[in-house]
């Protein structure tokens, strides 16, 4: 048998990339060397400096940092620290070549038009009710509901920090300057806080950013809230959270979120709270509910703005 | 008196669910008062510090590090909890490591990592393959050379060197082997058994090993020789050493030899060696005629026959179907596997039908410009030939190579049946049947499309699911490539030119 393949990849397995998120596609074009940073059952991460991309099976869903490939990651035997060479839209790791040429770019659809402030308020109240029964004990989900006695050190601080984020968001609209906004602590207090690959506090902020981004197209107040939160994230010093999670935060602050969070927020702002929770409630152990906590917190901050307050039932978060 | 224990894993990422599971397991262990498993971010260190379980090691952790911190009622409970935590943290990596190879940059480093290894697989551009093979031989390793583009003189030299060291060189251009149950390069997941295979053809080894597996048998070892081993210049060095090896292997009961017909002098040497063995052989020299075999050997005209014979079954097939092509009288074969292309030609030639190919076997006509111009005859096209694959991956890896010739065959009114091969296993495309089904869906049934699927249900692409996809797209799936060719003859009738 004669196997004719280009000499540079002689003997390699070539795996076509199906879809590439916007940041991941740029990574493939602009980075020459990377290394395997983490390996999971259905995905692995490549890193170059402070930038990470995720390569995964179709089941993990699309995202701005994600390359989707028809592969079974567990069979590839990848290990953290393995070098990756990137050239001409191909990523070579050992005997495996990921071919990005011709892959479909992925970006989320436009946000749908948001429901009325009253419907949004109802959605927020429904989140709080569902959190009592559905959110995992760990993370920020239960902290939304004030429903149980804090059982550990994390739970003891979680409620206070969510409340501080909400207050800060509300007050940031009237803050005099960007440096003043960047200097405040509530965002930095959440970042890096909690369990998980992406600490729970980071997921809270990503959820809040996504919600405000969705509302920003229709509401000036949400636009201001979003800009302030994004600016605060941009000004976070390095070292508050893991490099991988910090990358997710920066990308979310730039307006890019993954497919499942996008779908959840879209459902939430159109009043279909059950669908929203169904889409992201099971992400990670607590990440999905941490994002939901961020969504609810941002909804509360938005509801307190003059443009929305008249028609919103106020529920403290 | 309570104790605090910390374990820090540098720059370590675990799935959140794994972290939570481990954290809960440790927290509920006897004698553990409090435990936390978190990234070493400042915020998390604050929490652990407030809880009174952050020690000096944990204090020094970075945001990308993982901290396991616990307080136990006494030193013994703390030590037990920490030992269990380390075991749980290492478990996923140990499981992964068991299924993987270390990453090394030289063969010498690889041998240091795996001192018990006795085989090196060389897959580098052909210009460098011989040098790497020599390094491996010098370290006492058998060698499998996947690379092609190795000069014939180099092949001869390296095989002679290896023979002097009593080491085997499989290849160059050796695409398939199964050694001790481990599939190498393009190979399938087949059970261990008592049939040994020696093959100059990768797809030949794949087809025979899969047919044996599907018939309930298994493979002791399948040794690839490279396509030129039976040439006079090489003198069957690897084939003869492989026969020695399988002859001496107590786990091998029966040996199958697969190759194109060797030159007469080489065939004589090989068959003399076969005659000296006490084990039964099946000889499948595809396209050979007038073979004089020793008493312990039986000839097999096709790969299917080789598999049947090795299993002690009577080679044959079921009754011909009553289907008839409703248009055209010609068969167009579009093969990813070169050996399948050859085998189909042989089946047609044995049926007395003229056949042409871009890679003709003796007795078949040569096609020139096979991509565009087909003569008015049954034609068997090897899509792995240079003409189709220059600058592109092999069709077993990238089935799009078949799209254009398949479209042409579907549109050609003279074609009554199309023959296809689908090769599964390690290294092959993840869903070749799905790709074909996408091309064939929605057509009106003419011409008939007949395929064989080489693989097993244990392959990365389970054969049963691949067969179902083809059947759903209206493809007739034969049990073997030879049977597919016979089926094609049956449906177009024997009246074709």
Interface residues (C-beta under 8 A of the other chain):
Chain A: X1 X2 X3 X4 X5 X6 X7 X8 X10 X11 X12 X13 X14 X15 X37 X38 X39 X40 X41 X45 X70 X71 X72 X74 X75 X77 X78 X79 X80 X81 X82 X94 X95 X138 X152 X153 X154 X157 X189 X190 X191 X192 X193 X194 X195 X196 X197 X198 X199 X201 X239 X240 X241 X242 X243 X244 X245 X284 X285 X286 X287
Chain B: X11 X12 X13 X14 X15 X16 X17 X19 X20 X23 X34 X36 X37 X38 X39 X41 X42 X43 X44 X47 X48 X50 X51 X62 X63 X64 X96 X97 X99 X100 X101 X103 X123 X124 X125 X126 X146 X147 X148 X149 X173 X175 X176 X185 X186 X201 X202 X203 X204 X227 X337 X338 X339 X384 X385 X386 X389 X390 X391 X392 X393 X394 X396 X397 X398 X427 X430 X431 X460
